[in-house]
Amino acid sequence: MGSDDFRESFLYKLGYIHVMIGLGFGFHNKGKPMTIAELKKEFPGPIIANVGFDADSAERELSEGGADLVAFGRPFLSNPDLVEKMQEGRELRPMLPMEYWYTSKENVWTSEGYTDLSVMDEPVQAKE
Ligand SMILES: Cc1cc2nc3c(=O)[nH]c(=O)nc-3n(C[C@H](O)[C@H](O)[C@H](O)COP(=O)(O)O)c2cc1C
């Protein structure tokens, strides 16, 4: 998080901590990024790791990295059946192009590509 007191914020009495450890959404340059191992020493509650995980890296994080849970965001947008696919070891549909993440058509917000993808595996085309 980009606040000046990010350490103090994270170490307050919280129910859980959700850590975007992949840094895939940018970083603030306000200090060395905290690691899950560092948090684990200070925080007794559940730690959720997030950003850029797939089934294999999530399993690794859970067994070696110290997180208690791993959260998935964008893989769910392109795979409404993400849980079943991961359980069955099936290939995931690739991440959707960014214009599908939040969509607005002529300034009207729509759910197209956001909540309406079928669980079928047809490819998703980039928008015109
Ligand atoms: C379309 C979209 C909307 C998001 N909205 C929020 C939000 O409202 N609050 C939040 O904390 N994170 C939000 N995020 C971040 C996700 O929760 C998650 O941290 C991020 O997608 C990284 O995980 P991933 O690599 O599994 O996608 C959003 C991400 C996307 C792609």
PDBQT file of the ligand as one rigid body, heavy atoms in Angstrom, charges set to zero:
ROOT
HETATM    1  C1  LIG A 201     -11.049  -5.557 -12.558  1.00  0.00    +0.000 C 
HETATM    2  C2  LIG A 201     -10.358  -5.573 -11.235  1.00  0.00    +0.000 A 
HETATM    3  C3  LIG A 201     -10.956  -4.968 -10.152  1.00  0.00    +0.000 A 
HETATM    4  C4  LIG A 201     -10.348  -4.954  -8.910  1.00  0.00    +0.000 A 
HETATM    5  N1  LIG A 201     -10.970  -4.341  -7.869  1.00  0.00    +0.000 NA
HETATM    6  C5  LIG A 201     -10.407  -4.352  -6.658  1.00  0.00    +0.000 A 
HETATM    7  C6  LIG A 201     -11.058  -3.738  -5.545  1.00  0.00    +0.000 A 
HETATM    8  O1  LIG A 201     -12.137  -3.163  -5.676  1.00  0.00    +0.000 OA
HETATM    9  N2  LIG A 201     -10.462  -3.804  -4.338  1.00  0.00    +0.000 N 
HETATM   10  C7  LIG A 201      -9.264  -4.444  -4.161  1.00  0.00    +0.000 A 
HETATM   11  O2  LIG A 201      -8.762  -4.485  -3.038  1.00  0.00    +0.000 OA
HETATM   12  N3  LIG A 201      -8.623  -5.019  -5.204  1.00  0.00    +0.000 NA
HETATM   13  C8  LIG A 201      -9.155  -4.985  -6.429  1.00  0.00    +0.000 A 
HETATM   14  N4  LIG A 201      -8.501  -5.570  -7.483  1.00  0.00    +0.000 N 
HETATM   15  C9  LIG A 201      -7.226  -6.251  -7.259  1.00  0.00    +0.000 C 
HETATM   16  C10 LIG A 201      -7.494  -7.730  -7.087  1.00  0.00    +0.000 C 
HETATM   17  O3  LIG A 201      -8.211  -7.975  -5.893  1.00  0.00    +0.000 OA
HETATM   18  C11 LIG A 201      -6.183  -8.506  -7.008  1.00  0.00    +0.000 C 
HETATM   19  O4  LIG A 201      -5.440  -8.024  -5.906  1.00  0.00    +0.000 OA
HETATM   20  C12 LIG A 201      -5.381  -8.345  -8.282  1.00  0.00    +0.000 C 
HETATM   21  O5  LIG A 201      -6.191  -8.625  -9.407  1.00  0.00    +0.000 OA
HETATM   22  C13 LIG A 201      -4.143  -9.242  -8.281  1.00  0.00    +0.000 C 
HETATM   23  O6  LIG A 201      -4.473 -10.615  -8.206  1.00  0.00    +0.000 OA
HETATM   24  P1  LIG A 201      -4.453 -11.532  -9.541  1.00  0.00    +0.000 P 
HETATM   25  O7  LIG A 201      -3.058 -11.492 -10.081  1.00  0.00    +0.000 OA
HETATM   26  O8  LIG A 201      -4.863 -12.892  -9.066  1.00  0.00    +0.000 OA
HETATM   27  O9  LIG A 201      -5.431 -10.906 -10.487  1.00  0.00    +0.000 OA
HETATM   28  C14 LIG A 201      -9.087  -5.581  -8.739  1.00  0.00    +0.000 A 
HETATM   29  C15 LIG A 201      -8.478  -6.196  -9.841  1.00  0.00    +0.000 A 
HETATM   30  C16 LIG A 201      -9.094  -6.185 -11.080  1.00  0.00    +0.000 A 
HETATM   31  C17 LIG A 201      -8.402  -6.862 -12.244  1.00  0.00    +0.000 C 
ENDROOT
TORSDOF 0
